[in-house]
Amino acid sequence: MGEQLIISVGREYGSGGHMIAEKLAKRLGIRFYDRNLLDEIANEKKLKDHQLDLYDEVPKNHLFSRKVRGYSNSPEEVIARMQFDFLKKKAEKGESFVIVGRCSEDVLKEYPGLISFFIIADMKTKLERVEEIRHMTAEEAEAVIRRHDKKRKAYHDYYCQTKWGDARNYDLTVNCSKLGLEGTTDLLESFIRSSLQKRQ
C-alpha cells in the first residue's frame, strides 16, 4: 500500500482480537507486530528476547521501583518505553503495520495514518474460546480472563491519559460475538478501505 497505514488493535482477553489483527495484516499486506516486536528490539540491543518477554504488557510494580534523575529502575517500565520508541521509529520511517495492544492507539495518535479499533466479546464467547485454546474449565477460564483484563487495564492506564477500553478513544469498538472473527475482520477491512478513500 502506498499511503502509510497504522492499525492499532486493542482487545479484551479471549475476544479473538489478536486473530482479527493477524487476519487484517494478511489481507492488507502489511507487517504485523505483537510480542514479535520484542525479538527485533532484542536483536537491536543484543539482549535475550526471553528477558524482555517476562515484562511484556505487564503493569509497573510500584513497590519495587523508583526513579533516579528521571530514569526508572522498573524493568516493566523500561521495556514498555522500548516498545513505544520502537513503534514511533517505525511510524516515523513511514512503515505501514498492524500493532496489537501496547497503548498503540495513544502512543501513535499523532500519526495521520493511524486507525484504531477495540475488540470486545460477550463473556460466553470469551469463555468458550479460552476453554478451548487453554483446555480449562469455565471457572478457570473466567478467572484467567478477569486477571488478564485487569492487568491490561492497569498497564494501559498507567502510561496513557485515556482509559483502556473507553470507546471514545478508538475509531471503532466492535463486539465480535455478533459477526464472528471473519465477519468482524470483513467489517474492519471495509472501515479501513473507506477511511483510505476519504483521505484521497
Secondary structure, DSSP 8 states (H G I E B T S, - for coil): --S--EEEEEE-TTSSHHHHHHHHHHHHT-EEESTHHHHHHHHHHT--HHHHHTTTT----GGG--EETTEE--HHHHHHHHHHHHHHHHHHTT--EEEESTTHHHHTTT-TTEEEEEEE--HHHHHHHHHHHHT--HHHHHHHHHHHHHHHHHHHHHH-SS-TT-GGGSSEEEETTTTHHHHHHHHHHHHHHHHHHHH-
